[in-house]
Amino acid sequence: MGETVTTTLTLDAELEKRLRTLAEAEASSPASLMERAISEYVGREEERRQLDEDADAAWRHYQETGLHLTFEEVEAWFEKIAAGEDAELPECHT
């Protein structure tokens, strides 16, 4: 995992109580649960930011080239895939 550092986190009393209860139920420590929760949150946010960047890049590419697929074309392709067929994605067009 890498080097660890200590940080301070202030929780309200009710949340701290809920955290301790959950940690006991999972035979874990509050610190372990907090680390896991923060790690999962950071991972989700990194993925969301990457998705936003990819969407922005795709939009710029479309604006520059006009290349696209219609919803109907993608839906028909996806239905084939969902049915277990080996279907290639249609070529983009203007």
C-alpha positions, -999 to +999 in steps of 0.1 A: +000+000+000+028+024+007+040+047+034+014+055+060+008+089+076-012+099+106-039+125+102-066+139+125-103+138+117-130+154+139-163+136+140-195+145+158-203+123+187-232+105+170-212+096+139-183+084+161-207+062+180-221+047+148-186+041+135-175+023+166-207+001+165-201-008+129-164-015+136-173-039+164-199-056+143-173-062+115-145-071+140-126-042+126-113-009+140-128+025+134-095+037+118-097+008+093-133+016+084-125+052+079-094+044+057-115+021+036-144+046+032-120+074+023-101+052-002-134+041-019-146+077-020-113+090-035-114+062-061-149+070-071-141+107-074-110+100-095-131+078-118-158+105-121-132+131-129-116+109-155-151+102-170-157+140-172-123+145-189-130+117-214-165+131-221-151+166-227-124+151-251-151+132-270-172+163-273-143+183-286-135+155-311-171+155-323-171+192-327-139+190-348-148+160-369-185+156-369-180+118-365-208+101-345-231+072-341-268+076-336-286+063-306-304+037-328-271+025-342-256+020-307-287+005-294-289-021-322-252-029-316-257-032-279-287-055-283-266-079-304-239-079-278-265-085-250-279-114-271-244-130-271-237-122-307-201-112-318-209-078-332-185-051-341-193-015-332-205+003-364-182+029-380-187+065-370-200+088-398-207+124-403 
